[in-house]
Amino acid sequence: MEYPTLQDRLIMPEYGRNIQRMVQHAVTIEDRDERTRCVNTIVNIMGNFFPYLRDISDFKHKLWDHVAIMSDFKLDIDYPYEIVKEENLNAPPERIPYKTNKMRYQHYGITLEKMIEKVADYEEGDERNELIRLIANQMKKCFLTWNKEVVDNKKIFEDLKELSNGKLDYTDDSFKLVESRDVLHNNNKKNRSKKK
């Protein structure tokens, strides 16, 4: 009996040793037409391993790529698709361009800063005042979530003024904000329920 650990390394383990041996045999076939027919049959067998993927548009293309990889790119046949190049096989993917937004205060987050910019351009009225109140309350909650200390409403309104470039200048008497103890109490309650 021959142990699998003593045999050749499986290039694509999902297909198993028998498929790999079929591909290796196909490489040794001298007649090009016969070799192409043999590989066609191997691809059909490989497709039977994953019948639920047959509806995917490039499924067959992937199978042909896998055959080329298992043959170590030694198969000399007419591929029905353009197969992956050996040099591109282990190439790193292209870098994803990430947006680098500068935040003045990380504990508020970029979304809140953009909201402040938008609200600063609203015309005076009840809608604007309600949005400012909601944003100021959210700022206080964010501050308390990250800083875990009591914050004065004056500090929230100073930050609001700074983030709006002076367009939203209010005193803490203008709006009633949530109490620090209520926010901290709710945060503690959530943390306790997560631990359970």
PyMOL commands that set and color helices and strands:
alter all, ss='L'
color gray80, all
select helices_A, chain A and resi 4-6+16-28+32-49+51-53+59-70+86-89+110-120+126-147+153-163+180-195
alter helices_A, ss='H'
color red, helices_A
deselect
rebuild
show_as cartoon
